[in-house]
Amino acid sequence: MNHTDDFRFGHFSIDRWMRTVPGGYLADTRFGRAPARDVPDLLLKDGALRDVYMLDLALFVAAERTGVKVAAGMARLADDEATVTFLASQVLDEARHFEAFAARAAELGVPPEVRDRLGLDFMPGAYRTFLDTVLATVDDGDFEAGLIGLNVILEGMAFPLYEYEMRYWAPFDPGLVEVVEGAFRDECRHVGFGEKRLAHRLARDPGARRRVQKKVDEYARLMRAAFDEFLATSVAMYDAAVREHPDLCAQVEIIPGRSLLHTSTEDQVRWLEARILQGHARRLARIGLDAGRFEAAA
C-alpha cells in the first residue's frame, strides 16, 4: 500500500470519519454537548467570570472562522484525491467548531456583532496577524505553508490549550467542556494528517522544504509575540474571575500539583506557552524541519 492509499484507507478517510465522528463521539449531542447542558445560571449573571467566558468564546469563534476558510482553500489546492477528501471532512469539522462556540455565545444573549467586536478588541495583534498570514498563504496558492500553519501550528496548540480550557471551565460549565473536548478530538486527527502529509511531501521537495521553513520561522515569531501581548493586556481579567468564585476553584489545578487559586495567571500562561512550544518543536522535528524559534523557550 503506498502513501496515498494509507491516507485514503487509514485513519484519514471519510468512511472512518463518518463512523467515528458523527456516528461516534458526536452521536446524540447538540452543538457538541449533551442536550441538557445549557449555560449555567452562574454565567448569565454580570461579573468577571461572565466577561472571561465571553472573551474565550469570542476568541474561539474568530480562530475557527479562519480555520474554515483555510481548510476550504487547501482542499481547492490539494493535488491528490485522498488529500481532497480528508480536507473536505476537515472543513466540516472546522465549521462545526465555529457553530458550536457561536451557539454557546448566543445562549448568553450576546449578538454576533458584539461577540465579534470583543474578539477583535482583545485578540493580541500578533495572533490576529498570524491568522491573517495563514489565510493569505493559502490565498497565494502555497498549500504546504498553509497546511503547516493550520494543521500543525494553530491546531497543534489545541493539545495543551484545550486541556487548560477543560480544567479551567470544569467547575463552571460542563457543557462547554464537552464542546472543547469534541473539538480537541477533531484537532488530534487534523494534526496527525498534517504531520504525515508534510513529512511525505517535504522529504521529496527541497524547494518546498526551504519555503515552509521560512514560513515556520515567521509563524513562531508571531505566536510568541501573541503570548507576550496576551500577558500584557488580559491577565487581570482571568485573575479576577477566579477570585470571584474561590469555592468552586478550590480543587482545580492547571499546573499539576498547584492549586489554581494559588497560581498567578502569568505563571499559568508561561507554563502553557512552554508546553505549546515544546509540542511544536517535537512535531516539526518529526516532519523534518528546524524548530528554530519554537525551541528557544522549550
N, C-alpha and C positions, 0 to 999 in steps of 0.2 A: 504493500500500500504506500503510495507516495505522499508527499507533504500535503498536497491539496486534498487528497482523499481523507487524510487524518482530520482536517478541518471539517470536511463535509459529513463524515460518518461518526465522528467522535463527539467530544463534549460540546462542540460549537455548532451543531446542526440545528435547523429549525424544528426538525422532528423531536429532538431531545428537548428543545426549549418548550415546545407545546406540552410535553408531558411533565416537565419539572417546574415550570413557572406558572402559567395559567391553570394547568391541571394538577399542580403540586402545591407549593407553599403559598400561592395566592388564592387557592380554592376557598370559596365561601367568605372571602374578605370584601370589604367595601373601601375603596381608595387605600388599599394596602393594610387595613387594620380590621379587627373584629367589628361587626356592625354595631355592637353595643358600646364600643369605645369612643363615645363623644368627648369633646373637650371638657375637662373637669371644671366645675364651677369656680374653683380657685383661680383659674386662668382667665375667667371672664371679668374679674374684678381689676380695677385700675391699680397699678403698683409696679414696682421694679421687676417683679417676676414676669408679669404680662408683657412689659416692654422688651425684656430679653427674649422671651418666647417669640414675639412678633418679629424681632430682628433676626433670629435664627431662621424662621420660616422665610422671611424675605430674601435672605442670602441663599438659602437652598433653592428657592424658585428662580433666582437670577442665574445661578450656576446650571441648573437643569435646563433652563431655556436655551442656554448656549450649547449644552450637550445635545439637545435635539437637532439643532441646526448643523453642528459639526458632524454628527453621525450621519445625517442625511446627505451632507456634502461628500463625505468619504464613500458612501455607498455609490454615489454617482461616479467617483474617480476610480473605484476598485476595478482591477483588470482580470479577475478570475471569478467564476460564478460562486465558489464556496465563500469567498470573502463578501461578495454582494449579499448573499443570503444571510450570513451572520450579522452584517451591519444593518440589514433590514430589521432583524429582531432587536438589535440594539436601539434603533430609532424608536421602536415601540416601548422598550424599557425606559428610555430617557423621557419620552412623552408621558409615560405613566408616573414616573417620579415627579415630573413637573406638575401634573394634575393632582397627585396626592398631597404634595406640600401646599399647593394653591388651595385645595379644598379645605385643608386644616386651617389655613389663614382665613378663609371665608367663614368658617364656623365661629370665628371671633367677631364677625360682623364688620370686618375691615374691607373697604372697597379695594379692588385690584390696583387702582391708581395710587392709593395711599400706601399699600404694600410695596409697590414698585418704587415709589419715591423714597421709602425708608431704606430699601436695598441700595439705591443709588447714593443716598446721603451717608450711609455707614460702611459701605463696602470700601476697603482700602483701595486707594488709587492704583497701586501696583497690581492688585488682584484683578481689578477691572481691566487693566492693560493686558494682563496675562490672558484673560478670557477673550478679549478682542483680538489678541495676537494669534491664538489658536484658530479662531474663526477666519481671520484674514489669510492664514496659511492655507487653509482648505480652499478658500475662495480663489487663491492664487494657483491652485492645482497641485500642491505638494502633499500627496497622500501620506507618505511616511512621516513627515514632520507633524501633520495633523493627527495621525494615529498615535504618535508618542505623546503629543500634547494632551489629548483627551483620554486615551485608554491607559496610558502608563503614568503620566504626571498628575493630571487632575483626578482621575479616578483611583490612582494609587493612594491618594490622600485618604480615601474612604476607610482604609484598614484601621489606622488609629483614630481618625476623626470621628467615624461613625460609632466606634466603641466608646469614645468620650461622650458623644451625644446621648447614647443609650444610657450610660451611667448617670449623666447629669440630670436627664429628664425622667428617669425611672420613678422617683418619689412623687413627681408632679403629674405626669401624663403617660400612662402605659400605652395609650393608643398611638401617640407619636413614636414611642419606642418601637412599636410593631411596624410602623411605616418605615422608619430608618433601617430596621433590621432587614426588611424585604428589599429595600434599595441596596443595602450592603451586599446581599447575596447576588444581586444582579451585577454589581460592580466587580465582584470577585471573578465572575465569568468574563466580563469585558477586559479586565487587566490580563487574565490568562491568555485570552486571544491576542491582545496587543503584543505581549511578550513573544509569543511563538511566531506570530506573523512577521514581526520586525526582525527577530533573530534570523529567520529564514531569508528574508529579503536582503538585509544589510550584509550578511555574510557573502552574498553574491554580487554586490554592487558597491565598490569602494567610494564612488562618487556620491551615492545616496547616503552612505555612512558619514562622510565628511559634512554633507549638508545637514543631516539630522543632528550630528554632534554640535554644530554651531547653534542650532535652534535649541538644543537641550541646555546649553550654557545660558542662553537668553531666558529660557523658562525658569531656570534655577535662580537667576538674579532677581527676577520679578517675584518669585514665590517667597524668597527670604525677605525681600523688602516688604511684602504684604504682611508677614508676621510682625515685623517691627512697627508698621503703621497701625496694625490692629492693637498692639500693646499700648501705643501712644494715644489711641482715640476711644477705645471701647471697654477697657478693662474695668473701669469703675462701675459700669452697668452690671456686669456679671457678679462682682463682689457684692453690690447692693442687693441683688436678687437672692443670693444665698443667705445673707444676714437677715433678710426679711422673714425667712422661714427656717430657723435653726433646728426646730423639732423634726422637720421632715428630712433634713440633710445629715442628721447625726450619724447614720450608718453608711453614708456614701463615701466611697474612695475613688478618686480619679487617678492619682498616683498610688500604686499599691502600697499599703501599709500606712498611708497618711490620710487622715480624715479631711473631707472636703472643707469642713468648717475651719480647719487649721492649716489650709494650704492656700497661699495667695493665688489670685488669678494669673499673675505674672509667672509664678512657678509652674502653674498648670499649662500655660501657653508654651513656655520654653520646653517643658517636658514633651508636650505634644509635637512641637516643631522638631525636636531631636528625633523622635520616633518616625515622623514622616520622612525626614531627610535620610535616616538610616534605611528605611524601606525603599526609597527611591534609589539609593546607591546600590543596594542589592539587586534590584530589578534591572537597572542599567547595566550592571556587570553581567547579568545573565544574557542580556541582549547583545553584549559585546561592545558597549560604549563606555567612555570615560565618565565616571560620576562627577568629576570636577568640583564645581561649586557645592554640589549636594554633599560631598564627603567632608567639606571643610568644617561643618558643625556636627557631623555624625559621631 
